[in-house]
Amino acid sequence: MTRISPETLRYQADVADEHGNPQLADNFRRAAELATLSDDDVLRVYEALRPGRSKPDELAALADWLEARGCPRTAALVREATYS
């Protein structure tokens, strides 16, 4: 199976920025971070973010885990979900 590279996703983010779509650019940048994780880890993040699946302290721990793995933008999104 071929995976998209983080570099390709960051390039797509730059293109989105150039075309005035900062929200799409942010999504591509988070995707670039997630592309460095294993499939199992990405599914772990996905499952944790589903409605009603995680308590605030679990989301905070997930954000710390993501930050430690070089995913600061995704960690920030998870932290934002912690307070929603």
Stockholm file with secondary structure:
# STOCKHOLM 1.0

chainA/1-84         MTRISPETLRYQADVADEHGNPQLADNFRRAAELATLSDDDVLRVYEALRPGRSKPDELAALADWLEARGCPRTAALVREATYS
#=GR chainA/1-84 SS CCCCCHHHHHHHHHHHHHTTCHHHHHHHHHHHHHTTSCHHHHHHHHHHHSTTSCCHHHHHHHHHHHHHTTCHHHHHHHHHHHTC
#=GC SS_cons        CCCCCHHHHHHHHHHHHHTTCHHHHHHHHHHHHHTTSCHHHHHHHHHHHSTTSCCHHHHHHHHHHHHHTTCHHHHHHHHHHHTC
//
